[in-house]
Amino acid sequence: MGVLFLDGYDTQAVGYAAPSLVPSLHIDRSSMAWVFAISLLGMMIGACIFGPLADRFGRKKLILTTTALFGIFSIATAMCTTLDGLLLARFLTGCGLGGAMPNAVSLSVDYFPRRVRSTAVAIVFVGFTIGATVGGYLAAVMLPIWGWESVFYVGGIVPLLLLPVLYVALPESVRLLILRGSKSAEIARNLSKISAGRPFPSDATFVTSEEIESGVPVKHLFTHGRAPGTTLIWIIFFLSLGVTFLLASWMPTVINAAGISVARAVAATATLQLGAIVGTIAAGRLMDRFDPYTVLTCGFIFGGLSLASLTTINAGMPYPLVIGLIFVAGVGFALGGTQGANVLAGAYYPTYIRSTGLGWALGIGRVGAIAATLLGGVLIAMHWNLKGVFFSAAIACGLAAIATFVMRRYPSADQVAARAARLGKPI
């Protein structure tokens, strides 16, 4: 959760610092669009590269590597004096941020038993949203006192200080170690970190019934009947991350265009994040108690309806009602969004390609984020009002609901394992 908290902080940092950064570097405000886009491009590439590497070399090693990467280049961002330097620093920061998320989520899926896995992943993932929200409040305090550079210094120094703690305390995926044929002493040492106080003989034999195959990990996302499920997961991530970034990028603008003051529009957007925190935790609990496909399908439908309700916002509406509608929309798009999609994807893939599956899903999702951010700009340039923007987000939620419903036909690795356990057969 700590890694994703910092991931969320650093992802949003450039947005918070932008108003001060533009005049300081003497660049055009329009140039920031390229800064935002190249950050997302870095996240996409980082997710697609570091996910498969983690399945080959270990989740922990890649979490340490990617955390160091976004920490170092966040500090480098604070030292930039030109637009070219800023673009390079944000691209490399994005690579680290994009690589950290799938590995942190994969490790959470590996750690926890199926009965509480969705809740655990949701709690870990909500760290990203909390980090983004807290970052806004910290930036509001730091910017007037220490300038825009302070936002990035904090975003770089804290991850680097966290590295020794991660190195000592963070266990590697035990399932992955067993599948990779690691030494018994290493497996026992990592198990001891998870089960404090319970000794494990260093010469014990550890076995698992899970499958493993050699070769390029990405290839296995499409073998053994996984191609339809992988395609549907990519569609879900493309649409859900698209909605997330469409709202994050353009909600203050479209709310302000409806006649709400800038200050209130920004506060309303922060309320969306608070609703998302509630929705994320609720989604995890519901997915543990009920069929996750049904929960996520209903979540996307509810999210779409709640986003469509935002088209009723106008200057004459009482502000508490505006806040209430936006809070409910935050809950809704979190119930049916990337948070639940992470749980679904993590359970769909077996351990040996879990980081690859999540990494590529998030990479495809970043493509959706870039497309949605550009779409928002196009809609604004065409003088569409807030109804067009929010209806676009609602339609995307509806399409994601259809993709999730169809995906019920393709069993996940968790479902296969549970079925084999009920039948008393090895998998």
N, C-alpha and C positions, 0 to 999 in steps of 0.2 A: 504493500500500500504506500510506503514511503517513496519508492521509486516512481510510482504513478502520480503521487502528489506533486513531486518535482517535475515530472513530465507535463502535467497539466499547467503548472506555474510557467514553465519555460515555453510551452506552446502558445500561451496567451500573452506572454511578456511583450512581444514586439507590437501587438495591438495596443496594449496599455501605454507603451512608450512612444508610439508613433507621433502623436501631436507635438511632443517636445523634440523628438529626434529629427523631424523634417527641417525645422529652421536651423537646428544646430549643425546639420551636415550640409545645409544649403542645397537641398534637393527639392524637386517638385513633389507636391502631395500625391500626384498621380503615379509617381515612381514607386510608392509604397505597395501598389497592386502587384508589382513584380516581386517585391520582397515577400509579400504574403504567399504568392504563387510558388516561388522557389523554395520556401519553407515546406510547403505541402509536397512539392516534388521530392525534396530530400526525405520527408517522412515516408513517402511511397517507396522510394528506392531502398531506404533503410529497412523497412518492414519486409520487403521481398528478398533482400540479401541476408539479413541477420537472422531471420526465422529459420531458413534451411541450415545455416551454419550452426545454430543452437542445437538442432536435431543431430548434427554430426559431432560437435565438440562439447556440448553440454549447455544447459540453460544458464547456470550460474556464471560461467565464463563470459557468456555473451551479455548478460545483464551488467556485469562489471565493466565490460568493454564499452557498451553503448552508454552507460551512465557517465563514464569518464569522457566519452566523446562529446555528449551534449553539454557536460560541465565545462570542458576546456573551451569549446567554441562559443558558449554563452559569454564567457569572460572575453574571448576574442571579439565578440560583437560589441562589447562595451568600449573596446579600443579602436573601433573603426572610425575613420575620418573621411571615407569616400563611399559612394554608392556601390562601386564594384567590390570593395572590401566587405561591405555589409551584405551584399548578395552571396558572396562566397561563405561568409561566416554563418549566415542563416541556413544556407543549403546544408552545410556540414552539421550544424546543430540539429536540423531536421532529420538527417540520417540517423543520428543517435537517438532522438526522440522516437522516430518510427520503429527503430529496432528494439527499444526497451519495452514497449507496450506488449507485443505478442509474446515475448519471453516471460514477462511478469505474469501475464494471464495464464500461459501454459503451465508455469510452475505452480500456480494456484490450483489449476485443474488436477495436476499430478499429485498434489499434497492431500487433498481432501476426499473423503468417501462420498459416494454418489448421493447419499441421503441429504447432505448439506452442501454439496458442491456449488449449486447455483447461488446460494446465499453467500458463500465464501467468496466466489468470484465477483459477485456484485459488490460486496464490501471492499474488496481490493480495488475494483474498477472505479468505485465512487471516489477513491482518492484522487483520481484525475480531475473530476468535477470540483472537488473541494479545493484542490490546488489552484485551478483556474479562478475560482471565486475568491479565495484568500489573496491570490496574487493581485487582484484588482484593488482590494482594500489596502494592501501594502504599498502598491504603486501610488495610490492616492496620497499616502503619507510621505513616501520617499522622493517622488518627483519634485515637489516644490523645494525640498531641503537639499538633496544631493544630486539632482538631475537625472536624466534618463539612463545614464551609465549605471547608476546604482541598482536599477531593476535587473540588469543583466549580470552584474557582479554577484548579487545575491543568488541569482539563478544558476551561476556557475560554481561559486565557492561551496555552497551547501551540498550539492551532489558529490563534489570531490571529498568533502569531509565525511560523507556517508560511506564512501568506498571501503575504508578499513572495517567498518561495522558489518557491511555486507559480506566482505571476505571472510570474516570470522564466524558470523552468526547464520548466514544464509545457507541452508542445505541444498545440495544438488538434487535433481529429480532421481529418487531411488529407482523408480521403474525404468528410467532411461539408463541408469548405471547397470542394472541387471541385464537389460536388453543388449547393451553394448559390451557385456562380458567383463565388466570392471572387477578389480580385485575385491575379495570379500572384506578385507580390512577397510577399504574406502567406503563400501556400502554400509558396513556396520557403523562407521564414524558418522555418516550422514543420517542414518536412522536414529542414532543417539541424539542428534540435534533436534529431531522432530519429536521423539519420545524421551523427554528429559528424565533422567534418573533411571531409565531402563537399560540395563547393559545388554550388549549384543556381542557374542563371541566373534573375534576377528577372523577365526577360521571357519565360521559357519558357512553353509551353502545356501545361497539365495536363488530362488527360481520364480518365474512368472509364466503364465500361460499366454501372454500377449504375443501377437505376431511381430515379426521384424523382417524387413527385406533390404537388400543392398541396392546400390545404385543412386541415381539422382533423386533426392527426396521429392522434388516438385512433380516428377513423373508419377509418383505413387498417389498423388491427389486424384488421379484419373484412372487408377487401376482397381480391380476387384469390385467393379460396380459403383465406384465412388464418383464417376464423372458427372452424373445428373445432380447429385447432392452438392458437389463442389461448385458446379455452375449456379445452382440456386443460392448457395451461400454467398457467392460473389455478387449476385444480383441484390441480395438482401443488404450486404455491406455497402454496395455502391449507392443504394437508395437511402439507407439510414444515415450514413455519414454525410451524404449530400444534404439531407434535411438538417442535420446538426450544424453544418457549416453555413448553410443558407440562412438559418436563423441567427447564428452567432455573428455573421458578417453584416446582415442587412436589417435585423429587427429594430435597432435604434433608429435607423433612417426611416423605415416605413411607419413606425409608430409616431415619430416626429412629424412625418408628412400627413398623418391623420389629424394633426392639430394639437398633439401633446408636446409639452416643452421638452427641450433637449435633455435637461437634467432628469426629468421624470421618465423620459424614454430610456435613458441609460439605466436608471434604477429599476425600471420594469424588466429590462433584459437580465439584470442580476437576479431578479425574482424568478425568471425562467430557470436559471441554474439551480436555485434553491429547490424548485419543484422537481428538477431532474435528480437531485440527490435523494429525495423522498421516493421518486418513481423507481430509481435504480435498486434501492434496498427492497422495495415492495416486489419488484420483478423477481429478484433472487428468491425471496421467500415463497412466492407463488409458484415459481418453476420447480422448486423442491417438493412442494405439496401436490401439485397437479401436473398433468401432461405438459411438458415445456413447449411443445409445438402449439397446443391450444392456447396457452397463456400468451405466447408471443404473437400469435395471429390476432387474438382479441386485443392485445396491447397496441399493435399497429392500427387496428380499426379505431380504438379509442383515441389514440394519438392523432389520427387523421381528423376525426370529428372535433377534437379539442382545438386543433390548429385552425380548422375551418371556422370555429366560433370567433377567432380573433379578427375576422373580417368585419365584425359588428362594431369594433372599437371606433370611436369618433370623439371629437373635441368636447361634445356636450355630455359624454358619459362620465359619471362620477369616478374619480381616480381610484378609490378602493375597489370598484368593480373591475376596472382595467387590470389592476394588480391581481385580483382574484382569477380572472380569465387567463392571464398569462401564467400564474402559478399552476393552475390545472393543466394548461398546455404543456408546461415543463414536466409535470408528473406523467402526462399522457405520452409525450414523445420519448420519455425514458422507459416507460413500460414496454413500448414497442420501439426499440431503437438499438443502437450499437451495443448497449450494455447486455441486453438479452441475446443479441446475435453472437456476442463473444462466448456466452455460455453455451449456446447451441453449437457453434463451430468447435469449441474446445471438446465437447462431448462427442462430436461426430467423428473426429479423427483419432486413430490409435496413437499411443504414446510416441512411437518412433517418428511420426510425421506431424505431431500436434503443433509445434512451433512453426513449421513450414506452412501448415494449413491456415493457422491464424495470421501469420505474417503476410501471406499472399492475399488473404481475404481483406486484411486491413490495407494492404497496398492498393488493391482494386477499389476499396472504399475511399482512399485518398483521391483516386481519379474522379470518383463521384463528388468529393468535396470541392475539387478544383472546378469541375463542370458546374456545380451548383452555385459556387461563388461568382463565376462568370455569368451564369444565367441571371442571377440577381442583378448584376450590373446592367445586363441587356434589358431586363424588364424595367429597371429604373430609368434607363436612357430612353426607353420607348414611352415613358410617362405612364406606366401602369401604376395603379394605386395599390394599397396594401392588400386588396382582395386578390389581385393576381399573384402576388408573392406567396401569401398564405395558402391560397388554393393549390398552387404548385406543390407546396410542401405536403398538403393533405392528400393530393393525388399520389405522390411518391409513397406515402405511408400505406395507401390502399394497395398499390402494386406490391409493396413489400409483404403485406398481409397475404396476398395471393401466393407469392413465392414461398412463404413459410408454410402455408396450408398444404401446398403441393409437396413440400419436402417431407411431410409425414410418411410418404410412400417409401422413403429410402432410409433404412435403419442406420442408426449411428453405432460407433464402436461401443459406446456404453450400453445400448440396447442389445447388441449382439452378445456382449459379455453377460448381461443380466439374464438373457434367455438361456445361454449356455449353463449358467449357474443353476437356474431353476430345473434344467433337464439333467444336471449332474454330468455334463459333457465338457471336455477341455475345448478351448478355442485356439 
